[in-house]
Structure formats: C-alpha cells, structure tokens
Amino acid sequence: MPESRLDPLNTDHPIFSESIRRIRALLGDTHLDPLQQQVLERLVHSSGDLSLTSLLRFSPGACEAGIQSLSEGAVILTDTAMAAAAVRPMAMRTLDNEVRCLLDWAPGQSPQGSTRSAAAMARAWSDLVKASEAGGKPCPVVLIGSAPTALEQLLDQLDTGAKSPSLVIGMPVGFVGVPESKRRLAATSLDQIRLEGTRGGAGLVAAAVNALLRHAAS
C-alpha cells in the first residue's frame, strides 16, 4: 500500500472509534450490507442524526461501483467549495483522487431563469468527461449536497445522450426543487446514493464519499 494511503485501523482517533461503536449500538440491525453500513455510520457521525437511516437509499451495487471507479482514479466533482474542502484531505490520504468544484465553471452572475450551479454543470460535465476519457479514467463521481438545479441540469444532459457519472451522491438540502430533483434521480438507472426528502448538505455528501475512500484504501 502506498505511503500516502491511510490504514484506518491504525490512524482513527479513539474518540472517533468510540463514536462509531456507540452509533452502531444505537442503530441496531439496519439490514444494510457492510459497505452501506459504513456509509450510514459516517453520515450519522457527521450529522448526529440517527433518523437518516430511514431516508438513506442505495441503488444496487452503488457502493461497489463507486469504490471501483475511485480506485481507478475517477475525479470527484462537488457542487460546493465546502464539500470539496471536506473531501480533499481524505482523498489525499487514501487514493489521491483529484477533487474538483463545480463552481470553477460558474459564471459571475446567475443567468436569467437559472442558477450559477446549473450553468456551471452545463459547462463542466463535457469538459470533465473528455478529460477522463483522455486520461483513461472512469467518468467522475458527482456529489450534490446543496444545488438541486445542478443535479437537474446533469440529468438533462444525460437525457440527451451525455455519458453517465460513475456514481451520483445526491443529497441536496432544502425545500425548493430538492425533493423533486431527488425523485427524478431515483427514477433513473444511475448508480446512486441519496437521501430522500429535504435533508442533505455538503457535510453529508462528503461523509458518504469519504466512507468509500476509506474502504477502498483499507
């Protein structure tokens, strides 16, 4: 194992380990498989919210698909700088995946009738797919924790034939357009991890992908 990767068993702080032990005891039998359980535990650890168990959804094989793509060098695309900041240290300590923020492609002002995040996704996705193909890497893993319009815009592109992400972690937070975007994501055949309803956020999408990175590097 490269020196840049972590060994979670040797580097976890005792407080973190004890937190996971307590979370596991409080959750009880979730009927999730081991990978899904790790994602759930990280989400609960990051939020302090045990009720996320009832909202978390996985498409079949989503965690395995994400781990495979991350292991093959897939870029991690986040919708906010906050999520990128939360993912980048774990990525550097594990598989050294590149972490990009959607807002690097955002215009200075929101287009009329749209958002900066949606406009950024319209610009970014083809660039990232081309770069992935040129580098012999899988399509990016996409994290949406704050911008349902970016998720909708990505799905619009896929409807017109764009290449699919390796995994979508769809957990935008809020009330306007959020449940609708999640329902649309749920109706696709994309590999996905999502939270139903209005809950989500940068910290949660980061926690989910960090769980996959930790597992892939262990």
C-alpha positions in Angstrom: 0.0 0.0 0.0 1.5 3.4 -1.0 2.6 5.5 2.0 0.1 8.2 1.0 -2.8 5.9 1.9 -4.1 5.6 5.3 -4.7 2.5 7.4 -8.0 3.3 9.1 -7.3 0.8 11.9 -4.1 2.4 12.8 -5.0 6.1 12.4 -8.5 6.5 13.7 -8.7 8.7 16.8 -10.1 6.8 19.9 -12.9 9.3 20.1 -13.9 8.5 16.5 -13.7 4.8 17.1 -15.8 5.1 20.2 -18.3 7.3 18.4 -18.8 4.6 15.7 -19.2 1.9 18.3 -21.9 3.9 20.0 -23.6 4.8 16.7 -23.6 1.1 15.7 -25.2 0.1 19.0 -27.9 2.8 18.7 -28.7 1.9 15.1 -29.1 -1.8 15.9 -29.8 -4.1 13.0 -30.2 -1.9 9.9 -30.3 -4.8 7.3 -27.7 -3.0 5.3 -24.7 -4.7 3.8 -21.3 -3.9 5.3 -20.4 -1.1 2.7 -23.8 0.5 3.1 -23.5 0.3 6.8 -20.2 2.2 6.7 -21.7 5.0 4.7 -24.7 5.2 7.1 -22.4 5.3 10.1 -20.3 8.2 8.6 -23.5 10.1 7.8 -24.8 9.7 11.4 -21.3 10.6 12.8 -21.2 13.8 10.7 -24.8 14.9 11.5 -25.6 13.4 14.9 -28.9 12.4 13.3 -29.9 8.7 13.7 -33.1 9.3 11.8 -31.1 9.4 8.5 -31.4 5.7 8.5 -35.0 5.9 7.2 -34.0 8.3 4.4 -30.9 6.7 3.0 -31.2 4.9 -0.3 -28.7 2.9 -2.4 -29.2 1.6 -5.9 -28.0 -2.0 -6.2 -24.2 -2.1 -6.2 -23.8 1.6 -5.9 -21.1 1.5 -3.2 -19.1 -1.1 -5.1 -19.3 0.9 -8.3 -18.1 4.0 -6.5 -15.2 2.2 -4.9 -14.2 0.6 -8.2 -14.2 4.0 -10.0 -12.4 5.8 -7.2 -9.8 3.1 -7.2 -9.3 3.6 -11.0 -8.7 7.4 -10.4 -12.1 8.9 -11.1 -12.3 12.6 -10.4 -14.6 13.7 -7.5 -16.8 16.6 -8.6 -18.6 18.6 -5.8 -21.2 21.3 -6.1 -19.7 23.5 -3.4 -16.3 24.6 -2.1 -17.3 23.4 1.3 -17.8 19.8 0.1 -14.6 19.9 -1.8 -12.7 21.1 1.3 -14.3 18.2 3.3 -13.3 15.6 0.8 -9.9 16.7 -0.4 -7.9 15.7 2.8 -9.4 12.2 2.8 -8.7 11.8 -1.0 -5.1 12.9 -0.5 -4.6 10.4 2.4 -6.2 7.5 0.5 -6.4 7.2 -3.3 -5.2 10.7 -4.2 -8.2 11.3 -6.4 -8.5 14.8 -7.9 -11.3 16.8 -6.3 -12.9 19.5 -8.4 -15.6 22.0 -7.5 -18.4 22.8 -9.9 -18.1 26.5 -9.2 -14.8 26.6 -11.1 -17.0 26.7 -14.2 -19.7 29.1 -12.8 -20.4 32.4 -14.4 -20.1 35.6 -12.3 -23.9 36.1 -12.2 -26.8 33.7 -12.4 -28.3 33.5 -15.9 -31.9 34.7 -16.2 -34.2 31.9 -15.1 -31.4 29.7 -13.9 -28.6 29.4 -11.3 -24.9 29.7 -11.3 -24.7 26.0 -10.3 -26.8 24.8 -13.2 -24.8 27.0 -15.6 -21.6 25.6 -14.2 -22.8 22.0 -14.7 -23.8 22.8 -18.3 -20.2 23.9 -18.9 -18.3 21.4 -16.7 -19.7 18.0 -17.5 -18.5 17.7 -21.1 -15.1 19.0 -20.1 -14.7 16.5 -17.3 -15.9 13.6 -19.4 -13.4 14.4 -22.1 -10.6 14.8 -19.6 -11.5 11.4 -18.0 -11.6 9.7 -21.4 -8.2 11.2 -22.4 -6.7 10.1 -19.2 -8.1 6.6 -19.4 -10.1 7.1 -16.2 -13.8 6.5 -15.3 -16.3 9.3 -15.5 -16.4 11.4 -12.4 -18.1 10.7 -9.2 -20.6 13.5 -8.6 -21.5 14.9 -5.2 -24.6 17.2 -5.0 -25.2 18.5 -1.4 -26.6 22.0 -2.0 -27.7 22.6 -5.6 -30.7 20.7 -6.9 -30.6 22.8 -10.1 -27.1 21.3 -10.8 -28.5 17.8 -10.4 -31.4 18.6 -12.7 -29.0 20.1 -15.3 -26.8 17.0 -15.2 -29.9 14.8 -15.6 -31.0 16.9 -18.6 -27.6 16.3 -20.2 -27.9 12.6 -19.6 -31.4 12.6 -21.2 -29.8 13.9 -24.4 -27.0 11.3 -24.5 -24.2 12.6 -22.3 -22.1 10.0 -20.5 -23.2 9.0 -17.1 -21.3 9.6 -13.9 -19.6 6.6 -12.2 -21.8 7.4 -9.1 -24.1 10.2 -8.0 -24.3 11.0 -4.3 -27.5 13.1 -4.4 -28.2 14.8 -1.1 -29.1 18.4 -1.8 -30.6 20.2 1.2 -33.6 22.5 1.2 -37.2 22.9 0.2 -37.3 24.5 -3.3 -36.7 21.9 -6.0 -34.9 19.5 -3.7 -37.4 16.6 -3.2 -38.3 16.9 -6.9 -34.7 16.5 -8.0 -34.2 13.5 -5.8 -37.3 11.9 -7.1 -36.0 12.4 -10.7 -32.7 10.9 -9.7 -34.4 7.9 -8.1 -36.3 7.3 -11.4 -33.0 6.8 -13.3 -30.8 3.7 -13.6 -27.8 5.6 -12.4 -25.6 4.2 -9.7 -26.6 6.4 -6.8 -26.6 7.1 -3.0 -29.3 9.6 -2.0 -31.2 10.9 1.0 -34.9 11.3 0.5 -36.8 14.4 1.4 -35.3 17.8 2.3 -32.2 16.8 4.3 -28.7 16.8 3.0 -25.8 19.2 2.7 -22.1 19.5 2.0 -21.0 17.6 5.1 -23.2 14.6 4.3 -22.1 14.1 0.7 -18.5 14.5 1.9 -19.1 11.9 4.6 -20.6 9.4 2.1 -17.7 9.6 -0.4 -15.1 9.6 2.5 -16.6 6.3 3.7 -16.0 4.9 0.2 -12.5 6.3 0.0 -11.6 4.8 3.4 -12.9 1.4 2.5 -11.1 1.5 -0.9 -7.8 2.3 0.8 -8.0 -0.2 3.7 
